């Protein structure tokens, strides 16, 4: 999922210095307490009142794997012979 797709699922999205803020879909917030950003191919969520990301992701009808913006490649193992 891309950042703009995630932002489209949220309400009251505003640009901030570190990315975006929005109302948390998992809680009855009266103000923007959810920070949303992107770094290293991952979408970052932080609810400033202490909830875990699993509740937020579930409220958006997403899975944790949806927070990756780029497909992950399998890690290669180096085996000494």
FENCOR-V220070 format. One record per helix or strand of 2 or more residues. SS is the DSSP state (h for helix, s for strand). FROM is the first residue (numbers start at 1). TO is the last residue. If there is no record, write none. Layout:
BEGIN
((SS:FROM:TO) (SS:FROM:TO))
END
This chain:
BEGIN
((h:3:8) (s:11:16) (s:19:23) (s:34:39) (s:42:47) (h:53:59) (h:64:67))
END
